[in-house]
Amino acid sequence: MFQVRATMIGFAGDEGKYPCHFRHKIGDTFVYDGEKYIGRICPGFSAVLVPKMIAVYAAGPRKIPEPMAYFPFWYAPVSRRDPGRKIYDGIGFRNVLHTEVEPENAIASLQPEGAFRWPPCSERIVGMDNSIVTCADNRTRVMMKVEAFDLAEKGDSAPYFRREMSILHKALSRPAIRVAQILGEFTKEEIEGIYPALSPIMVRALCEELELMGYMEIKKGRVSVTEKGKGKLIAFKKSLTAKEKRALKM
């Protein structure tokens, strides 16, 4: 699980003509740390922002495409009605083989980046970066970028975070250890007596989160702890009481 930050990056609408009544400004941040929300947020905007933040809390920096991103129509050109073409396409449209340029602040300009261009982009990118959230007021359209910036350490994320730190500790003492060997570095009591119980799939999942945040690198199945990971582990150890250090053998 991950800590999540939403940062106000701009207005898609006309904020000069239709000012944001919550007085959001570029650079405003709103954070979920796994336990609580920190910062100011318009109550209307929170209805769409918070669900996205919870999705990123789970997925981290992995891309979370909208289901509609898989429709191929994003890569089709603009079209016009033409009943005479129905014998070909079954419904009656003809291609407009150029990219339409919409006026600034027009609703049509809010389409995903790369959509309906001709020639189309060569990669399937439309709707795959789902990190921008906009408010429902189409006149102003506050935009916030949502991103994971660290592992979540609080609330019900705490046990998983501690397991991740224990994995870093084990990996640091065994350079180039294989992910599949990490479980063997723990005793039976450490595996089964501490929540969450460890298993091969749990270790892989936790290592993946550590790698996503840059705390370890995995190449050909072997683990190396990064300098960033070493710093994170040092900070974690400093946060522990003497009793906790003995319990975790750190």
C-alpha positions as a Markdown table, in Angstrom:
| # | Residue | x | y | z |
|---|---|---|---|---|
| 1 | Met | 0.0 | 0.0 | 0.0 |
| 2 | Phe | 1.1 | 3.6 | -0.7 |
| 3 | Gln | 0.9 | 7.1 | 0.5 |
| 4 | Val | -0.9 | 9.2 | -2.1 |
| 5 | Arg | -0.7 | 12.9 | -3.0 |
| 6 | Ala | -3.0 | 14.9 | -5.1 |
| 7 | Thr | -1.5 | 18.1 | -6.5 |
| 8 | Met | -3.5 | 20.9 | -8.1 |
| 9 | Ile | -2.0 | 21.5 | -11.6 |
| 10 | Gly | -4.4 | 23.9 | -13.3 |
| 11 | Phe | -7.8 | 24.7 | -14.6 |
| 12 | Ala | -9.3 | 23.1 | -17.7 |
| 13 | Gly | -12.1 | 25.7 | -17.7 |
| 14 | Asp | -12.2 | 29.5 | -17.5 |
| 15 | Glu | -11.2 | 30.2 | -13.9 |
| 16 | Gly | -11.1 | 33.9 | -14.6 |
| 17 | Lys | -14.7 | 34.1 | -15.6 |
| 18 | Tyr | -15.9 | 31.3 | -13.3 |
| 19 | Pro | -13.6 | 31.4 | -10.2 |
| 20 | Cys | -13.1 | 28.5 | -7.9 |
| 21 | His | -15.2 | 29.2 | -4.9 |
| 22 | Phe | -13.0 | 27.0 | -2.7 |
| 23 | Arg | -10.1 | 29.1 | -3.9 |
| 24 | His | -8.0 | 26.2 | -5.0 |
| 25 | Lys | -4.7 | 27.3 | -6.5 |
| 26 | Ile | -2.0 | 25.7 | -8.5 |
| 27 | Gly | 0.4 | 23.8 | -6.1 |
| 28 | Asp | -2.3 | 22.9 | -3.5 |
| 29 | Thr | -1.8 | 19.4 | -2.2 |
| 30 | Phe | -4.0 | 16.9 | -0.5 |
| 31 | Val | -2.5 | 13.7 | 1.0 |
| 32 | Tyr | -3.7 | 10.3 | 2.2 |
| 33 | Asp | -1.1 | 8.7 | 4.3 |
| 34 | Gly | -2.9 | 5.4 | 4.9 |
| 35 | Glu | -4.6 | 6.6 | 8.0 |
| 36 | Lys | -5.8 | 10.1 | 7.5 |
| 37 | Tyr | -6.4 | 12.8 | 4.9 |
| 38 | Ile | -4.2 | 15.9 | 5.2 |
| 39 | Gly | -4.9 | 19.3 | 3.6 |
| 40 | Arg | -7.8 | 21.3 | 2.1 |
| 41 | Ile | -10.2 | 19.9 | -0.5 |
| 42 | Cys | -13.4 | 21.2 | -2.0 |
| 43 | Pro | -16.2 | 18.9 | -0.8 |
| 44 | Gly | -17.7 | 18.6 | -4.2 |
| 45 | Phe | -14.3 | 17.7 | -5.7 |
| 46 | Ser | -13.6 | 15.1 | -3.0 |
| 47 | Ala | -16.5 | 13.0 | -4.3 |
| 48 | Val | -14.4 | 12.2 | -7.4 |
| 49 | Leu | -10.9 | 12.7 | -6.0 |
| 50 | Val | -11.0 | 10.4 | -3.0 |
| 51 | Pro | -12.0 | 7.2 | -4.9 |
| 52 | Lys | -9.1 | 7.8 | -7.2 |
| 53 | Met | -6.7 | 8.3 | -4.3 |
| 54 | Ile | -7.8 | 5.0 | -2.8 |
| 55 | Ala | -7.2 | 3.3 | -6.1 |
| 56 | Val | -3.7 | 4.7 | -6.1 |
| 57 | Tyr | -3.3 | 3.7 | -2.5 |
| 58 | Ala | -3.7 | 0.1 | -3.6 |
| 59 | Ala | -1.9 | 0.3 | -7.0 |
| 60 | Gly | 0.8 | 2.8 | -6.3 |
| 61 | Pro | 2.7 | 4.1 | -9.4 |
| 62 | Arg | 1.3 | 1.4 | -11.6 |
| 63 | Lys | -1.0 | 2.8 | -14.3 |
| 64 | Ile | -4.7 | 2.4 | -13.7 |
| 65 | Pro | -6.3 | 2.6 | -17.1 |
| 66 | Glu | -10.0 | 3.4 | -17.5 |
| 67 | Pro | -11.9 | 0.4 | -18.9 |
| 68 | Met | -12.9 | 2.5 | -21.9 |
| 69 | Ala | -9.2 | 2.9 | -22.7 |
| 70 | Tyr | -9.3 | -0.5 | -24.3 |
| 71 | Phe | -11.9 | 0.6 | -26.9 |
| 72 | Pro | -10.2 | 0.9 | -30.3 |
| 73 | Phe | -12.3 | 3.9 | -31.3 |
| 74 | Trp | -9.9 | 6.3 | -29.7 |
| 75 | Tyr | -7.5 | 5.6 | -32.6 |
| 76 | Ala | -10.2 | 6.2 | -35.3 |
| 77 | Pro | -10.3 | 9.6 | -37.0 |
| 78 | Val | -13.1 | 12.1 | -36.7 |
| 79 | Ser | -16.1 | 11.1 | -38.8 |
| 80 | Arg | -19.1 | 12.7 | -40.5 |
| 81 | Arg | -22.5 | 11.1 | -41.3 |
| 82 | Asp | -22.6 | 9.7 | -44.8 |
| 83 | Pro | -25.6 | 7.3 | -45.4 |
| 84 | Gly | -24.0 | 6.2 | -48.7 |
| 85 | Arg | -21.1 | 4.5 | -46.8 |
| 86 | Lys | -23.5 | 2.3 | -44.8 |
| 87 | Ile | -22.9 | -0.5 | -47.3 |
| 88 | Tyr | -19.3 | -0.6 | -46.2 |
| 89 | Asp | -19.3 | 0.1 | -42.4 |
| 90 | Gly | -22.9 | -1.0 | -41.5 |
| 91 | Ile | -24.0 | 2.4 | -40.0 |
| 92 | Gly | -23.1 | 5.2 | -42.5 |
| 93 | Phe | -20.0 | 7.3 | -41.7 |
| 94 | Arg | -17.0 | 8.6 | -43.6 |
| 95 | Asn | -13.5 | 9.4 | -42.3 |
| 96 | Val | -12.2 | 12.9 | -41.8 |
| 97 | Leu | -8.5 | 12.3 | -42.3 |
| 98 | His | -7.1 | 15.2 | -40.3 |
| 99 | Thr | -7.0 | 16.2 | -36.6 |
| 100 | Glu | -9.7 | 18.6 | -35.5 |
| 101 | Val | -8.4 | 21.5 | -33.3 |
| 102 | Glu | -10.9 | 22.6 | -30.8 |
| 103 | Pro | -11.3 | 26.1 | -29.3 |
| 104 | Glu | -9.7 | 26.6 | -25.9 |
| 105 | Asn | -12.1 | 25.7 | -23.0 |
| 106 | Ala | -14.5 | 23.9 | -25.4 |
| 107 | Ile | -16.0 | 20.7 | -24.0 |
| 108 | Ala | -14.6 | 18.8 | -27.0 |
| 109 | Ser | -11.1 | 19.8 | -26.1 |
| 110 | Leu | -11.4 | 17.8 | -22.8 |
| 111 | Gln | -11.0 | 14.5 | -24.7 |
| 112 | Pro | -8.0 | 12.3 | -23.6 |
| 113 | Glu | -4.6 | 13.2 | -25.0 |
| 114 | Gly | -3.9 | 11.4 | -28.3 |
| 115 | Ala | -7.6 | 10.6 | -29.0 |
| 116 | Phe | -9.1 | 10.9 | -32.5 |
| 117 | Arg | -5.9 | 12.1 | -34.2 |
| 118 | Trp | -4.9 | 11.5 | -37.8 |
| 119 | Pro | -2.6 | 10.0 | -38.3 |
| 120 | Pro | -3.1 | 8.2 | -35.0 |
| 121 | Cys | -0.3 | 7.7 | -32.4 |
| 122 | Ser | 1.6 | 4.5 | -32.8 |
| 123 | Glu | 1.2 | 3.3 | -29.2 |
| 124 | Arg | -1.9 | 2.5 | -27.2 |
| 125 | Ile | -1.6 | 5.4 | -24.8 |
| 126 | Val | -5.1 | 7.0 | -24.8 |
| 127 | Gly | -6.7 | 6.8 | -21.4 |
| 128 | Met | -3.9 | 4.6 | -20.0 |
| 129 | Asp | -2.5 | 7.4 | -17.8 |
| 130 | Asn | -5.5 | 7.9 | -15.5 |
| 131 | Ser | -3.7 | 10.1 | -13.0 |
| 132 | Ile | -5.5 | 13.4 | -13.7 |
| 133 | Val | -8.8 | 14.1 | -11.9 |
| 134 | Thr | -11.1 | 17.0 | -12.7 |
| 135 | Cys | -13.9 | 18.5 | -10.7 |
| 136 | Ala | -17.5 | 18.3 | -12.0 |
| 137 | Asp | -18.0 | 22.0 | -12.6 |
| 138 | Asn | -17.3 | 22.2 | -16.3 |
| 139 | Arg | -17.0 | 25.9 | -16.2 |
| 140 | Thr | -13.9 | 25.9 | -14.0 |
| 141 | Arg | -12.6 | 22.2 | -14.1 |
| 142 | Val | -10.0 | 22.2 | -11.3 |
| 143 | Met | -7.4 | 19.5 | -12.3 |
| 144 | Met | -5.4 | 17.5 | -9.8 |
| 145 | Lys | -2.7 | 14.9 | -10.5 |
| 146 | Val | -2.8 | 11.9 | -8.2 |
| 147 | Glu | 0.4 | 10.0 | -7.5 |
| 148 | Ala | 1.9 | 7.6 | -5.0 |
| 149 | Phe | 5.0 | 9.1 | -3.3 |
| 150 | Asp | 6.0 | 6.5 | -0.7 |
| 151 | Leu | 4.9 | 3.3 | 1.1 |
| 152 | Ala | 2.0 | 3.7 | 3.5 |
| 153 | Glu | 3.2 | 3.1 | 7.1 |
| 154 | Lys | 0.1 | 3.8 | 9.2 |
| 155 | Gly | -3.3 | 2.4 | 9.9 |
| 156 | Asp | -3.8 | -1.2 | 8.6 |
| 157 | Ser | -0.8 | -0.7 | 6.3 |
| 158 | Ala | 1.6 | -0.8 | 9.2 |
| 159 | Pro | 2.0 | -4.6 | 9.4 |
| 160 | Tyr | 2.8 | -4.8 | 5.7 |
| 161 | Phe | 5.2 | -1.9 | 5.9 |
| 162 | Arg | 7.0 | -3.6 | 8.8 |
| 163 | Arg | 7.3 | -6.8 | 6.8 |
| 164 | Glu | 8.7 | -4.8 | 3.9 |
| 165 | Met | 11.3 | -3.3 | 6.1 |
| 166 | Ser | 12.2 | -6.8 | 7.5 |
| 167 | Ile | 12.6 | -7.9 | 3.9 |
| 168 | Leu | 15.0 | -5.0 | 3.2 |
| 169 | His | 16.9 | -5.9 | 6.3 |
| 170 | Lys | 17.3 | -9.5 | 5.2 |
| 171 | Ala | 18.2 | -8.6 | 1.6 |
| 172 | Leu | 20.8 | -6.1 | 2.8 |
| 173 | Ser | 22.7 | -8.8 | 4.6 |
| 174 | Arg | 22.5 | -11.1 | 1.6 |
| 175 | Pro | 23.6 | -9.2 | -1.5 |
| 176 | Ala | 22.1 | -10.5 | -4.8 |
| 177 | Ile | 19.7 | -12.9 | -3.0 |
| 178 | Arg | 17.0 | -14.3 | -5.1 |
| 179 | Val | 13.4 | -13.2 | -4.4 |
| 180 | Ala | 12.5 | -16.9 | -4.1 |
| 181 | Gln | 15.2 | -17.3 | -1.4 |
| 182 | Ile | 14.1 | -14.5 | 0.9 |
| 183 | Leu | 11.4 | -16.5 | 2.7 |
| 184 | Gly | 14.2 | -18.9 | 3.8 |
| 185 | Glu | 15.9 | -16.1 | 5.7 |
| 186 | Phe | 13.0 | -16.0 | 8.2 |
| 187 | Thr | 12.5 | -18.5 | 11.0 |
| 188 | Lys | 9.2 | -20.5 | 11.2 |
| 189 | Glu | 8.1 | -18.3 | 14.1 |
| 190 | Glu | 8.9 | -15.2 | 12.0 |
| 191 | Ile | 7.0 | -16.5 | 9.1 |
| 192 | Glu | 3.9 | -17.7 | 10.8 |
| 193 | Gly | 3.9 | -16.0 | 14.2 |
| 194 | Ile | 3.8 | -12.4 | 12.9 |
| 195 | Tyr | 1.0 | -10.8 | 11.0 |
| 196 | Pro | 0.7 | -11.0 | 8.0 |
| 197 | Ala | 2.1 | -14.6 | 7.7 |
| 198 | Leu | 4.7 | -14.8 | 5.0 |
| 199 | Ser | 4.4 | -17.0 | 1.9 |
| 200 | Pro | 6.1 | -17.0 | -1.5 |
| 201 | Ile | 3.3 | -14.8 | -3.0 |
| 202 | Met | 3.3 | -12.4 | -0.1 |
| 203 | Val | 7.1 | -11.9 | -0.4 |
| 204 | Arg | 6.8 | -11.3 | -4.1 |
| 205 | Ala | 4.0 | -8.8 | -3.6 |
| 206 | Leu | 5.9 | -6.9 | -0.9 |
| 207 | Cys | 9.1 | -6.9 | -3.0 |
| 208 | Glu | 7.2 | -5.5 | -5.9 |
| 209 | Glu | 6.0 | -2.6 | -3.8 |
| 210 | Leu | 9.6 | -2.0 | -2.6 |
| 211 | Glu | 10.8 | -2.0 | -6.1 |
| 212 | Leu | 8.1 | 0.4 | -7.3 |
| 213 | Met | 9.2 | 2.9 | -4.7 |
| 214 | Gly | 12.9 | 2.6 | -5.6 |
| 215 | Tyr | 13.9 | 0.9 | -2.4 |
| 216 | Met | 15.2 | -2.2 | -4.1 |
| 217 | Glu | 16.0 | -3.4 | -7.6 |
| 218 | Ile | 15.2 | -6.8 | -9.0 |
| 219 | Lys | 17.2 | -8.1 | -12.0 |
| 220 | Lys | 16.9 | -11.6 | -13.2 |
| 221 | Gly | 15.2 | -12.6 | -10.0 |
| 222 | Arg | 17.9 | -11.2 | -7.8 |
| 223 | Val | 17.5 | -8.4 | -5.3 |
| 224 | Ser | 19.7 | -5.5 | -4.5 |
| 225 | Val | 18.9 | -2.8 | -1.9 |
| 226 | Thr | 19.3 | 0.7 | -3.3 |
| 227 | Glu | 20.8 | 3.7 | -1.5 |
| 228 | Lys | 17.3 | 5.0 | -1.1 |
| 229 | Gly | 16.3 | 1.7 | 0.4 |
| 230 | Lys | 19.2 | 1.8 | 2.8 |
| 231 | Gly | 18.2 | 5.3 | 4.0 |
| 232 | Lys | 14.6 | 4.1 | 4.4 |
| 233 | Leu | 15.7 | 1.2 | 6.5 |
| 234 | Ile | 17.9 | 3.3 | 8.7 |
| 235 | Ala | 15.1 | 5.8 | 9.3 |
| 236 | Phe | 12.7 | 2.9 | 10.2 |
| 237 | Lys | 15.2 | 1.4 | 12.7 |
| 238 | Lys | 15.6 | 4.8 | 14.4 |
| 239 | Ser | 11.8 | 4.9 | 14.8 |
| 240 | Leu | 11.7 | 1.7 | 16.7 |
| 241 | Thr | 11.8 | 1.2 | 20.5 |
| 242 | Ala | 14.5 | -1.0 | 22.0 |
| 243 | Lys | 11.8 | -3.7 | 22.6 |
| 244 | Glu | 10.6 | -3.5 | 19.0 |
| 245 | Lys | 14.2 | -3.8 | 17.7 |
| 246 | Arg | 14.7 | -7.0 | 19.7 |
| 247 | Ala | 11.4 | -8.4 | 18.5 |
| 248 | Leu | 12.2 | -7.7 | 14.9 |
| 249 | Lys | 15.9 | -8.7 | 15.3 |
| 250 | Met | 17.1 | -5.4 | 13.8 |
